[in-house]
Amino acid sequence: MQFYNLKENDEVVSFAQAVKQGLGKNQGLFFPEKMPAFDDIESLLALPFVERSVKVLAPFVQGSLSEKELSSIVTNAFNFPAQIQPISEHRAILELFHGPTLAFKDFGARFMAQCLQTFSKDKKITILTATSGDTGAAVAHAFHGLANIRVVILYPKGKISLLQEKMFTTLGDNIETIAIDGTFDDCQALVKDAFNDKELAQTIGLNSANSINISRLLAQVCYYFEAVAQLTRQKSKQNLGDLVVSVPSGNFGNLTAGLLGKALGLPIKRFIAATNANDTVPRYLSTGDWEPHETIATISNAMDVSNPNNWPRVEHMIKSGLVEGCVSAQSVDEEETQITMIQLAKLGYISEPHAAVAYKALQDCEDNEFGVFLGTAHPAKFKEVVENTLGQPIGLPKELADCAGEPILSIDMAADFAQLRDYLMSAK
Ligand SMILES: *Cc1c(COP(=O)(O)O)cnc(C)c1O
């Protein structure tokens, strides 16, 4: 399949090119040229996760990956489950945090890493990325140990939690981490400078692992299929009712993937985009005016985004009729988030702020609807706020406990592009 640029529609590229390029001309996002038709969704749903995911992804990657390559990529990338957990009679959570870095970003990052490695063949490439936490860990683990790929991750020194830092700075090998004396914005500016430096980009085969990469979104479509598959297995159709999915949203990649799933034929009635106080989208859907405010820091910090970079894809799907009249949005404030975490704990489920925002947004569901919300991170990743809110200690899962004792391998650097350039040019 071909992918076209939503801003510069003449730019049409293969899946491989879209993955390598990330963004199109004029910062445009790539989008599939047409939606494949799956005639028999029910038999697709009956398949095991990995096998089904290969079938769902095959039409999108056709021409860039053989069936055999795709199958091995998916098997390597999706080596952990997506799990439906019942919460109450009409509610369930889709737990997406059973991967190596305990967040849903593992699905997309691992699939993209495997694709990039396949496409770069024997050419050496350098992945340069800036992180304020979760993305760095997912990217580092996804690329760790892959031949011919050097990964350099920048992060603001002293501005992320120690546990978060340990999750990506202790790996070593092909994963290099730099603690920048500055803010996250400084880190992002350095990455931008590097991509604008054509000589540097050419010499080191520069590539990004950005969340707007189409491969990450397509990977995420697969767990929406898995959610519907598990729910229909657990309940008969009549008992299930109409499915409503609430997505805790920051950059809106997860929502985009869900809508793609619906466009492919998944029986989901509607979606709720749940945000924290960063409510650009809820305001936009009610007023029609796109007016990002200054970003507000919240306890669901992975959603502290005021200008979500995947929104043009959502808007395109709504306006082109691919998914009409099935998206609403709701903003949930800090107090409501904490109250909701306590309510969930009373139902026997220890959650974290992002999932709580999504659960809260399901409150207006009707009796004939069944509400699923996405669990995007393991509660232990937000240990402090979870413990403070619930007033009880929570344990560390093995993935976090293992790296907590390892030494941090980062080097320090000023927020100075000349220094970063020298570092990147020096072959490792
Ligand atoms: C990244 C992230 C989100 C937001 O996902 P988007 O696809 O950017 O909307 C939500 N929760 C957690 C824990 C995240 O890491």
The ligand as an SDF file (V2000), in Angstrom:
LIG
                    3D

 15 15  0  0  0  0  0  0  0  0999 V2000
    2.0780    8.5240   25.7720 C   0  0  0  0  0  0  0  0  0  0  0  0
    1.0970    8.2290   26.8400 C   0  0  0  0  0  0  0  0  0  0  0  0
   -0.2690    8.5830   26.7410 C   0  0  0  0  0  0  0  0  0  0  0  0
   -0.8120    9.4090   25.5830 C   0  0  0  0  0  0  0  0  0  0  0  0
   -0.9050    8.6630   24.3950 O   0  0  0  0  0  0  0  0  0  0  0  0
   -1.0970    9.4100   23.0100 P   0  0  0  0  0  0  0  0  0  0  0  0
   -1.0480    8.3450   21.9870 O   0  0  0  0  0  0  0  0  0  0  0  0
    0.0570   10.3740   22.8940 O   0  0  0  0  0  0  0  0  0  0  0  0
   -2.3930   10.1240   23.0470 O   0  0  0  0  0  0  0  0  0  0  0  0
   -1.1440    8.2020   27.7410 C   0  0  0  0  0  0  0  0  0  0  0  0
   -0.7080    7.5100   28.8260 N   0  0  0  0  0  0  0  0  0  0  0  0
    0.5880    7.1700   28.9700 C   0  0  0  0  0  0  0  0  0  0  0  0
    1.0020    6.4490   30.2010 C   0  0  0  0  0  0  0  0  0  0  0  0
    1.5360    7.4930   27.9940 C   0  0  0  0  0  0  0  0  0  0  0  0
    2.8270    7.1500   28.1530 O   0  0  0  0  0  0  0  0  0  0  0  0
  1  2  1  0
  2  3  1  0
  2 14  2  0
  3  4  1  0
  3 10  2  0
  4  5  1  0
  5  6  1  0
  6  7  2  0
  6  8  1  0
  6  9  1  0
 10 11  1  0
 11 12  2  0
 12 13  1  0
 12 14  1  0
 14 15  1  0
M  END
$$$$
